[in-house]
Amino acid sequence: MTRSIAIWLATSAFAALAAFAGPACAQAQPQPQAQPQPQPQTTAQRLFGDVNPKLAQLTDDVLFGDVWARPGLSPRDRSLVTVAALVAMNRPDQLRSHLQRARDNGVTDQELVEAITHLAFYAGWPSGVTASTVAKEVFQANPPAKPASR
């Protein structure tokens, strides 16, 4: 008897639900699955991801996702250290993007020029000259915003 009551309750509940939903339930069309939007490519993916996807992934996840996010140094300080290393190693291709990143992280053009001048004496004159020409390109391509006049 208990089993028949349970069956009656289940079928009654289903019938009530079907009656409540009415014809709309019967005519319901399956909704198309939303296609995930492609994520914008990172700089690493754009520059060399097609040739070396693992290095691009490590660049994104480990270098910028972990090392640059560590709390021990501010992004501004990390930028100064990175620019100094790239100037000292005479790496103009990477220096371009890191000079702009340094500017985005609050390092002024004057501070970057001063760092390059200082490094010329420790890293070598050719490294300082190369870094200066790269800085000139970066500064001209993206002039700093002028303060709003009052």
N, C-alpha and C positions, 0 to 999 in steps of 0.2 A: 504494500500500500504506500509506503514512504517513497518507493521508487516511482510509482505512477504520479504522485504529487510533484515530485521533482521534475519529471518529464513534462507534466502539464504546465508548471511554472516556467520552464525554459521555453517551451513552444509559445506560451502566452506572451512572454516578454519579447520574443522574436517577432511575433505577429503584431504586437503593439508598436514596436520599433518600425516595422515595415509600413504599418498604417500611418504612423507619424511622418515618416520620410516621404511617403506618397509617391507620385509619379516621378518626382525629381530624382529619386534614388534610382529608379529603373532607367531613366534617360541619361544618367550621369556618364559623361565621356571621360576616359582616362586623361589626366592632365599630362601634357608633355613635360618631360624632365628638363629642368633648367640646366643649360649647358654651363659648366664652370667657365668663368671669364679667364682668359689667359693672363698670367701674371706678366707685368712688364719685365723685360730683360734687364739684368744688372749690367753694369759696365763690364765686368769680367765675362759674363755670358756673351755680350755683344762683341767684345774684342777677340776672345779666343775660345769661347765655349764650344764652337763647332769643331775645333781642332783638338782641344784638350778639355773635355767636359769635367773631368775629375778635378783638375786644377782650378777651374772656374768655381766648382762647387766648394772646394776647400777655401778659396779666396772669400766667397760669400759667407760660408757658415763658420769657418774657424777664424780667419783673419779679421773680417769686418763684423761677424756675428758674435765673436767671443773676445779676441785680443783687443780690438778697438773699443769694446763695451766694458772692459774691466774698470773697476772704480779707482784703481791706484793712481791714474793720471787723468787729467781732464782731456777732452778731445782737442782742445787748443794746445796743450803741452805735447800730446801724442803727435799732433801735426808738426810742431817745431822739431821734435826728435826725428820724425820721418823725413822731413825736408832736409835736415842736416845730414842724415845718413845717405840720402839720394844724391845730395851735392857732393859729399865726400867720395862716393863711389862713382861719380860722374855718370849718372843714370838719367839722362834728359827725358826719355820717353815716359818714365814713371813720375819724374819730377813735375811735369806739366799738370797732371791731375792732382797731385798732392799739394802743389802751390795753390790751386783753386780750392781744394778741401781745407787747407790752412786758412785761407781767407774766409771761407764759409764758417770755420770754427773760431773766428774772431781775431786771427793774427792779421795785423795791418800790413799793407804793402811796404811801409817804411821798416817795419820789424823784419820782414822777409829779406829786404835788401841789406839790412844791417847784419843779419845772420849770414847771408851769402858772402858779404865782405869779410866778416870775421873768419869764416871757413876757408876763404882763399889762402889764408896764411897757414892753416893747419892741414888742409886737404890738397893744396896745390893751386897755383894760379890758373892753369887750364880748367880745372873744375869750377872755380869761381867765375871765370869768363863764360863758360858754357851755361852755368846756372843763371847768370845775369841775362844772357840772351833769351833763355827760356822764360825767365820771369817777365822780361819785356813783352814777349808774345802773349803770355797769359794776361798781363795787366791791360794790354791794348785790346785784347779780344773781349774782356769783361771788365770795363771800367767800374770802379767802386761807385755805389749809389751816392748821389749828392744829397746832403742834408736838406730837408725841407726849409724853405725860407719863411720867416715869420713876418 
